[in-house]
Amino acid sequence: MTPISQNSKTVVVTINAQSTAQTMEGFGAAGAWWAQDVGGWEDEKRRLIADLLFDSAKGIGLSFYRHNIGGGNGENIQDVWRRAETFEVAPGQYDWTRDANAMWMLRAARDRGVEHFVVFVNSPPARMTVSGLTTGEKDGKSNLSPEMYAEFSQYMVDVIRHLQDEENIPVDWLSPINEPQWNWSYKNGQEGCHYGPAEVLDLTRVLLETLQQNQLDVKLSLFESGEWKTADVYIEKLASDPQVWDALPHLSIHSYWSHARIKNAS
């Protein structure tokens, strides 16, 4: 340890509590992919983890929780921790007993007072994909064909409706896309789906219409960009449609390589 110089100056930091620089809505955690493992631990241990994460008296009291809706059919994913079951057993038909471990953790978050819930999707169900796999298309192109946009949208609506009505999970947000700029291919070790900027816009249009038709009270969180420096083309495409742009309360961009800057699309 380097000794402090006797000539070092004292730095005084003054906090003005009357001046608001930024408002933080909360702090949270995502359930991919640990929840489908930890949720199956013996009861004492999984309750301890849930208490430490979500209980404000016994732990850090997270206020946001992101629940992963899996695409299923992940046999090609070598790391079993990164596989995620899907509720869907046939078009429009669901087995709500699936993904039991992750569902246990979701309920545990609810019971411990988590205020906000985000449902997110890494890949559409395997049957909706071009490759038949949830890890991506063989050449890294979009793995969701336009003919499936409406069906994929209805699938997400059905799942959220069940969580809200049957599980009493107050889902605030739906995040339908994750890191779309990467060339997700069938060789990847996790679920993923590539979308170009125009595809993100088109899917968002369909999804907004589906939400309205189903009168589902949930907001869209787009578009979970994998980095800042390649996010601008997606932002500009979304902003090119005023109706879509006005329907987006915020943009979701991951902080990897966050030293890069993007253009202001507002």
Sequence and secondary structure as in RCSB ss.txt:
>XXXX:A:sequence
MTPISQNSKTVVVTINAQSTAQTMEGFGAAGAWWAQDVGGWEDEKRRLIADLLFDSAKGIGLSFYRHNIGGGNGE
NIQDVWRRAETFEVAPGQYDWTRDANAMWMLRAARDRGVEHFVVFVNSPPARMTVSGLTTGEKDGKSNLSPEMYA
EFSQYMVDVIRHLQDEENIPVDWLSPINEPQWNWSYKNGQEGCHYGPAEVLDLTRVLLETLQQNQLDVKLSLFES
GEWKTADVYIEKLASDPQVWDALPHLSIHSYWSHARIKNAS
>XXXX:A:secstr
     TT         TT         EEE TTTHHHHTTS HHHHHHHHHHHH TTTS   SEEEEE      T
T S GGG    SEEETTEE TTSSHHHHHHHHHHHHTT  EEEEE SS  GGGBSSSSSS  TTSSBSB GGGHH
HHHHHHHHHHHHHHHTS   EEEEE    TTS   TTSSS   B  HHHHHHHHHHHHHHHHHHT   EE EEEE
S STTTHHHHHHHHTSHHHHHT S EEE  TTTTS      
